């Protein structure tokens, strides 16, 4: 089972879990904030809405399109 760091917290997930699903399992399910400061969550689940953008291992990625892997570092705030 992959173990990743989600905003500095360890989270272990099942093999094949997307980062978006890990966000839901590991906290409030939100991945970023709007310009007004409100938390935003994935909407479409297929990469079109861009609402699930997070930083994964130092690069901006779509959480719904990225599978978790052991040792991954995920930051939900830019």
C-alpha positions in Angstrom: 0.0 0.0 0.0 1.5 3.4 -1.0 2.2 5.9 1.7 2.3 9.5 0.8 2.7 12.9 2.6 -0.4 15.1 2.3 0.3 18.6 3.5 2.9 17.2 5.9 0.7 14.3 7.2 1.4 10.7 6.4 -1.5 8.9 4.6 -1.6 5.3 3.5 -3.9 4.4 0.6 -4.8 1.4 -1.4 -3.0 0.6 -4.6 -4.6 2.4 -7.6 -6.0 5.3 -5.5 -6.0 8.7 -7.2 -4.6 11.7 -5.4 -8.0 13.3 -5.6 -9.4 10.2 -3.7 -6.6 10.4 -1.2 -7.5 14.1 -0.5 -11.0 13.0 0.3 -9.7 10.1 2.5 -7.1 12.2 4.3 -9.0 15.4 5.1 -11.7 17.7 3.9 -11.5 16.6 0.2 -10.5 20.1 -1.0 -7.5 20.7 -3.0 -7.2 24.5 -3.4 -8.7 27.8 -2.6 -10.5 30.3 -4.8 -9.5 34.0 -5.1 -11.9 34.7 -2.3 -10.3 32.1 0.0 -13.0 29.5 -0.2 -11.9 25.9 -0.4 -12.5 24.2 -3.7 -12.8 20.5 -4.5 -12.6 18.5 -7.8 -15.8 18.8 -9.9 -15.4 16.8 -13.0 -13.0 14.0 -12.0 -11.5 13.8 -15.5 -9.1 16.8 -15.7 -11.3 19.3 -17.6 -12.3 21.6 -14.7 -8.8 22.0 -13.3 -10.3 22.3 -9.8 -8.0 19.6 -8.4 -4.7 21.2 -9.1 -2.1 20.4 -6.4 1.6 20.3 -6.1 3.0 16.8 -6.4 6.7 16.4 -5.8 7.3 20.0 -6.6 5.2 20.2 -9.9 1.6 21.3 -10.4 -0.6 18.3 -11.4 -4.2 17.3 -11.6 -5.1 15.2 -8.5 -7.9 13.3 -10.4 -5.5 12.2 -13.1 -2.5 11.2 -10.9 -2.3 7.8 -9.1 -0.7 7.7 -5.6 2.7 6.2 -5.3 4.9 5.5 -2.3 6.8 8.5 -1.0 4.8 11.0 -3.0 4.7 14.6 -1.5 1.4 16.4 -2.1 0.8 20.0 -1.1 -2.7 21.4 -1.6 -1.7 25.0 -1.2 0.5 26.7 -3.8 
